[in-house]
Amino acid sequence: MEQIVNTNQKIISPGKASEAGAERKFKFNPFLPEFHAHPYPTYQHLQLEDPVHLSSIGAWVMTRYCDVVKALRDPRLSSKQSQISSYFSYQQSNSPVVSLSSQLLFFRDPPDHTRLRKLVTKAFNVRVIEKMRPHIQQIVDELINKVKDTGAMDIIADLSRPLPVRVIAQMLGIPIADSDQLQQWSDCLSYILDPIKSSNIRQQLNQSILEFRDYLRNLVQQRRQNPENDLISALIQARDERDILSEDELLVTCILLFATGEETTVNLIGNGMLTLLSHQDQLEKLKQNPSLIQSAVEEILRYESPVQISGRTVLDNLEIGGKVIRKGSPVFLMLGAANRDSAQFCNPNQFDITRCENNHLAFGDGIHYCLGAALARIQGQIAINTLIQRLPNIKLQVDQPKWRENIFLRGLTTLPVTFSNYGTSQG
């Protein structure tokens, strides 16, 4: 049994937790370095000892798969009220980040969420995404070609971070010449999804939102006058009877694609390659049988979920797992924990790319199921398969990977690798 580190950084074995005494009672603290490095023993402890847990930061924490699924589908748990500002008082009420976050689709409740989701889905559907496979493959090959002669690369900086920005920009019809600026805005926008820790970052985020919104507004005006075959034009035309997206809703939707689409894809590819390179038997299995890539990506999503927490706020008093959760209380639905729940998954801590029954919650569930799930999956499939097929001798160059200090998302800051025997392009 793995050991658990509590908020006082004392080691407590899960089986001994009840004997530790009140002064050593376990409290979940997502800001600990130990938790960032390896959260799964902590998740296991909570599932066994206190599956509905009141954490040290004041939020209720749910870790069992059954509880998390029910909560994701329960209209009494609000996404609108669950904005990070509800948990952490870090910004002014009239700041751009507050204005933007209040309009983001995953921070809206019905009926607003229902209306917006229906309109956006008309333009952003699976058939449109599937047609992008050749373009995504081309971008992946171009990014790998830039480093192929060096024998080394940082998978995060050289591939997984620029890939989704270029893909989403292409979907929206944004000129490739603006890719560097888009990358800077996208990197900063990721802070919307996690608590902000410094005034400097707050200022950067607010400035990025203002600049990006102005940029997109000019582009939308151009597409209104001269529509093209791109997502912005499709969003402008999306309508249901008399209902259309307002300009603010359209701009926010475009920003949402960058804020969420980049982070999910970056973490999927980075976490996936780290996990495969750390499980050579599974890596070899995928090398020999590339058709396993779909189940491999699903297992990566379960095993190292790019999004670890989905936040909600209770709209009315609830009793869950024998605990009364009061109206207005913040709740953390631990997707990463649910995806390692032994009550749902056989041998949950085993990484198996051939796993058949894999109803993971990496993209959430219910009405807020990730709009960009199909796009993230396709990018992950193409990027990971291309890396291991074109760079067959790829090897990790780090013993202890550094994870980003982000409690809602799980992703690496860097992933340096070396390789040789450059091969042919494969998808």
C-alpha positions in Angstrom: 0.0 0.0 0.0 1.4 3.4 -1.0 1.9 6.0 1.7 0.0 9.2 2.0 1.3 12.7 2.8 -1.1 14.8 4.8 -1.1 18.6 5.1 1.4 18.5 7.9 3.6 16.4 5.6 3.5 13.5 8.0 3.4 10.0 6.5 0.2 8.1 7.2 -0.6 4.7 5.8 -4.2 4.5 4.6 -4.9 1.5 6.9 -3.6 3.4 9.9 -5.3 6.7 9.3 -8.1 6.1 11.8 -5.4 5.5 14.5 -3.5 8.7 13.9 -5.5 10.8 16.3 -7.4 14.0 15.9 -4.3 16.1 15.8 -3.1 14.2 12.7 -6.5 13.9 10.9 -6.0 13.7 7.2 -6.9 16.9 5.2 -6.8 17.0 1.5 -4.5 19.8 0.3 -4.1 20.1 -3.5 -1.3 22.6 -3.2 1.3 20.2 -1.8 4.3 19.4 -4.0 3.9 15.8 -3.1 0.4 15.9 -4.4 1.4 17.5 -7.7 4.0 14.8 -8.2 1.8 11.8 -7.5 -1.9 12.4 -6.5 -3.1 8.9 -6.8 -2.2 7.5 -3.3 -4.1 10.5 -1.9 -7.1 9.7 -4.0 -7.0 6.1 -2.9 -6.9 7.2 0.7 -9.9 9.4 0.3 -11.9 6.7 -1.5 -11.2 4.2 1.3 -11.5 6.5 4.3 -13.5 9.6 3.5 -15.0 9.6 -0.1 -17.0 12.8 0.6 -14.3 14.9 2.3 -14.3 18.5 3.6 -10.9 19.8 2.5 -8.5 22.2 4.1 -9.4 24.9 1.5 -13.1 24.7 2.3 -14.4 22.7 -0.7 -16.0 19.3 -0.4 -14.1 16.7 -2.3 -15.7 13.7 -4.0 -13.5 10.9 -5.2 -15.6 7.8 -5.9 -16.7 7.2 -9.5 -20.4 6.6 -8.6 -20.6 9.9 -6.6 -18.8 11.9 -9.3 -21.0 10.7 -12.1 -24.1 11.5 -10.2 -22.9 14.9 -9.3 -21.9 15.7 -12.9 -25.5 14.9 -13.9 -27.2 16.6 -11.0 -28.8 20.0 -11.8 -28.6 20.9 -8.1 -24.9 21.3 -8.5 -24.3 24.5 -10.4 -21.5 25.2 -12.9 -22.5 28.9 -13.1 -21.8 29.4 -9.4 -18.6 27.3 -9.5 -16.3 29.8 -11.1 -12.9 29.7 -9.5 -13.6 33.2 -8.1 -16.2 31.5 -5.9 -13.4 29.5 -4.2 -10.5 32.1 -4.4 -10.9 35.8 -3.9 -8.2 36.9 -6.3 -9.7 39.5 -8.6 -11.9 42.5 -8.9 -15.5 42.0 -9.8 -15.2 44.2 -12.9 -12.0 42.7 -14.3 -11.9 41.2 -17.9 -11.3 37.7 -16.5 -14.5 37.8 -14.4 -16.5 39.2 -17.3 -15.1 36.4 -19.6 -15.5 33.5 -17.2 -19.1 34.4 -16.4 -19.9 33.9 -20.1 -17.9 30.7 -20.8 -20.0 27.7 -21.7 -18.8 25.5 -18.9 -19.7 28.2 -16.4 -23.3 28.4 -17.6 -26.4 26.6 -16.4 -29.6 25.9 -18.3 -31.4 27.4 -20.0 -28.5 29.6 -21.2 -26.1 26.7 -21.4 -28.7 24.6 -23.4 -29.2 27.4 -26.0 -25.5 28.2 -26.5 -24.4 24.6 -26.6 -27.0 23.8 -29.3 -25.9 26.7 -31.4 -22.2 26.0 -31.1 -22.6 22.3 -31.7 -24.2 23.1 -35.1 -20.8 24.5 -36.2 -18.5 22.3 -34.1 -19.6 18.7 -34.7 -17.8 15.4 -35.1 -18.2 15.2 -38.9 -16.3 18.6 -39.2 -13.6 17.4 -36.8 -13.1 14.0 -38.6 -12.4 15.9 -41.9 -9.5 17.6 -40.2 -7.4 14.4 -39.8 -5.2 15.0 -42.9 -4.6 18.7 -41.8 -3.7 17.6 -38.3 -1.3 14.9 -39.6 0.4 17.6 -41.8 0.9 19.9 -38.8 2.3 17.1 -36.7 4.7 16.1 -39.5 5.9 19.7 -39.9 6.6 20.1 -36.2 8.5 16.8 -36.0 10.5 17.8 -39.2 11.8 20.9 -37.4 13.6 18.8 -34.8 14.2 15.5 -36.6 17.9 16.2 -37.4 18.8 17.2 -33.9 18.2 13.8 -32.2 16.4 15.5 -29.3 13.2 17.5 -28.6 11.0 18.7 -25.8 7.6 17.1 -26.6 5.8 19.8 -24.8 7.4 22.9 -26.3 8.1 21.4 -29.8 4.9 19.5 -30.4 2.1 19.3 -27.9 1.8 23.0 -27.2 2.0 24.5 -30.7 -0.2 21.7 -32.3 -3.6 22.6 -30.8 -3.0 26.4 -31.3 -2.3 25.8 -35.0 -5.2 23.4 -35.4 -7.8 25.7 -33.7 -6.4 28.7 -35.6 -6.9 26.8 -38.8 -10.4 25.8 -37.9 -11.3 29.4 -37.1 -9.7 30.8 -40.2 -7.0 32.8 -38.3 -3.9 33.5 -40.5 -0.9 31.3 -39.7 1.3 34.4 -39.6 -0.3 35.2 -36.3 0.6 31.9 -34.7 3.2 33.3 -32.3 0.8 35.9 -30.9 -1.9 33.3 -30.6 0.4 31.0 -28.7 1.2 33.7 -26.2 -2.5 34.5 -25.6 -3.4 30.8 -25.4 -0.7 30.1 -22.8 -2.0 32.9 -20.7 -5.6 31.9 -21.1 -5.0 28.6 -19.4 -5.0 30.4 -16.1 -8.7 30.8 -16.4 -9.0 27.1 -15.5 -7.0 27.3 -12.2 -6.5 29.6 -9.2 -4.3 32.6 -9.9 -1.5 33.0 -7.5 0.1 36.4 -8.2 -1.0 39.9 -9.2 1.5 39.7 -12.1 -0.3 36.7 -13.6 -3.7 38.4 -13.1 -2.5 41.4 -15.0 -1.2 39.3 -17.8 -4.4 37.4 -18.1 -6.6 40.5 -18.1 -4.4 42.1 -20.8 -4.4 38.9 -22.9 -8.2 38.7 -22.8 -8.6 42.4 -23.9 -6.1 42.0 -26.7 -7.4 38.7 -27.9 -11.0 39.9 -27.8 -10.2 43.0 -29.9 -8.3 40.8 -32.4 -11.2 38.4 -32.8 -13.7 41.2 -33.0 -11.9 42.6 -36.1 -11.8 39.1 -37.6 -15.5 38.5 -37.0 -16.3 41.8 -38.7 -14.3 40.7 -41.7 -16.1 37.4 -41.9 -19.5 39.1 -41.6 -18.7 41.0 -44.8 -16.8 38.1 -46.5 -17.7 34.7 -45.2 -15.2 31.9 -45.7 -15.2 28.1 -45.2 -14.1 28.4 -41.5 -15.5 28.0 -38.0 -15.9 31.7 -37.4 -18.1 32.0 -40.5 -20.1 28.9 -39.4 -20.6 30.4 -35.9 -21.8 33.6 -37.4 -24.3 31.7 -39.5 -25.4 29.3 -36.7 -29.0 29.9 -35.8 -32.0 28.1 -34.5 -35.3 29.7 -35.6 -34.8 33.3 -34.5 -32.0 32.6 -32.1 -28.4 33.4 -33.0 -25.1 33.9 -31.2 -24.6 37.5 -30.1 -21.2 39.0 -30.9 -20.0 38.7 -27.3 -21.1 35.0 -27.2 -19.3 34.4 -30.5 -16.1 36.0 -29.2 -16.3 34.1 -25.9 -16.8 30.8 -27.8 -13.6 31.4 -29.9 -11.6 32.2 -26.8 -13.0 29.1 -25.0 -11.7 26.9 -27.8 -8.2 28.2 -27.2 -8.4 28.3 -23.4 -9.7 24.7 -23.1 -8.7 23.1 -26.3 -5.0 23.8 -25.9 -4.6 22.7 -22.3 -6.5 19.4 -22.8 -4.5 18.5 -25.9 -1.2 19.5 -24.5 -1.7 17.5 -21.4 -3.1 14.5 -23.3 -0.1 14.2 -25.5 2.5 15.0 -22.8 1.0 12.7 -20.2 0.5 10.0 -22.8 4.1 10.0 -24.1 5.4 10.1 -20.5 3.2 7.1 -19.5 4.1 5.1 -22.6 7.8 5.7 -22.3 7.5 4.7 -18.6 5.7 1.4 -19.6 7.9 -0.1 -22.3 5.8 -3.2 -22.7 2.8 -1.1 -23.7 4.9 1.2 -25.9 6.2 -1.8 -27.8 2.7 -3.2 -28.1 1.5 0.1 -29.7 4.6 0.2 -32.0 3.8 -3.3 -33.3 0.1 -2.6 -33.6 -0.6 1.1 -34.4 -4.3 0.3 -34.7 -4.4 0.1 -30.9 -4.1 3.9 -30.8 -7.7 4.6 -30.1 -7.9 2.4 -27.0 -4.4 3.6 -26.0 -5.6 7.2 -26.0 -8.7 6.3 -24.0 -6.4 4.5 -21.4 -4.1 7.5 -21.3 -7.1 9.8 -20.6 -8.2 7.5 -17.8 -4.8 6.8 -16.3 -3.4 10.4 -16.4 -6.4 12.6 -16.9 -5.6 16.0 -18.4 -8.4 17.6 -16.3 -8.3 16.4 -12.7 -11.1 18.5 -11.1 -14.5 19.8 -12.2 -15.9 22.4 -9.9 -19.5 22.9 -8.8 -21.5 24.8 -6.2 -24.5 23.3 -4.3 -27.8 25.1 -5.0 -29.6 23.5 -2.1 -28.7 21.4 0.9 -27.7 17.9 -0.1 -26.9 14.6 1.6 -24.2 12.6 -0.1 -22.3 9.7 1.3 -23.7 10.4 4.7 -22.5 14.0 4.7 -24.7 17.1 4.6 -23.4 19.6 2.1 -24.9 23.0 2.7 -26.3 25.3 0.0 -23.6 27.5 -1.4 -20.8 25.1 -0.6 -18.1 24.6 -3.3 -17.6 21.0 -4.5 -14.6 19.5 -6.2 -15.5 16.5 -8.4 -12.2 14.6 -8.7 -12.2 13.2 -12.2 -8.6 11.9 -11.8 -9.7 10.0 -8.7 -12.8 8.6 -10.2 -10.8 7.3 -13.1 -8.7 5.2 -10.7 -11.6 3.9 -8.7 -11.3 0.1 -8.2 -15.1 -0.2 -7.8 -15.4 0.9 -11.5 -12.1 -0.3 -13.1 -10.4 -3.6 -12.8 -6.8 -3.1 -11.7 -7.2 0.7 -11.9 -3.5 1.5 -11.3 -2.4 -0.8 -14.1 -1.8 0.9 -17.5 -3.3 -1.3 -20.2 -3.7 0.1 -23.7 -6.0 -2.8 -24.6 -8.5 -2.1 -21.8 -12.0 -2.8 -23.2 -14.4 -1.4 -20.6 -13.2 2.1 -20.1 -16.0 4.5 -19.3 -13.7 7.1 -18.0 -14.7 10.7 -17.0 -11.7 12.5 -18.4 -14.0 14.8 -20.4 -16.7 15.0 -17.7 -20.2 13.8 -18.2 -23.7 15.2 -18.4 -24.6 18.5 -20.1 -21.1 19.8 -19.6 -19.4 16.9 -21.4 -16.4 18.5 -23.2 -17.4 20.1 -26.4 -13.9 19.6 -27.8 -13.5 15.9 -26.8 -13.5 14.6 -30.4 -10.8 17.1 -31.5 -8.6 16.4 -28.5 -8.9 12.6 -29.1 -7.9 13.0 -32.8 -4.9 15.2 -32.1 -3.8 12.8 -29.4 -4.1 9.8 -31.6 -2.2 11.3 -34.5 0.5 13.0 -32.5 1.3 10.0 -30.3 1.2 7.4 -33.1 3.4 9.6 -35.3 6.0 10.2 -32.6 6.5 6.5 -31.8 6.4 5.4 -35.5 8.7 8.0 -36.9 11.0 8.1 -33.9 11.2 4.4 -32.9 14.1 4.8 -30.5 12.6 7.6 -28.5 13.8 7.7 -24.9 13.1 9.8 -21.8 15.8 12.2 -20.7 14.4 12.9 -17.2 14.1 10.7 -14.1 11.6 12.9 -12.2 9.3 14.8 -14.6 8.2 18.2 -13.4 4.4 18.7 -13.2 2.8 22.1 -13.6 1.6 23.7 -10.3 -2.0 23.5 -11.3 -4.7 21.8 -9.2 -7.5 21.6 -11.8 -5.3 20.4 -14.7 -2.5 17.7 -14.8 0.3 18.4 -17.2 4.0 18.6 -17.6 6.2 21.7 -17.9 8.6 19.9 -20.1 9.2 16.4 -21.5 12.7 16.1 -23.0 13.5 13.0 -25.1 16.2 11.8 -27.5 15.8 9.6 -30.5 17.6 8.2 -33.6 17.0 6.3 -36.8 14.5 8.8 -38.2 11.8 6.9 -39.9 9.0 7.6 -42.5 5.9 9.5 -41.8 3.0 7.6 -40.4 -0.3 8.6 -39.0 
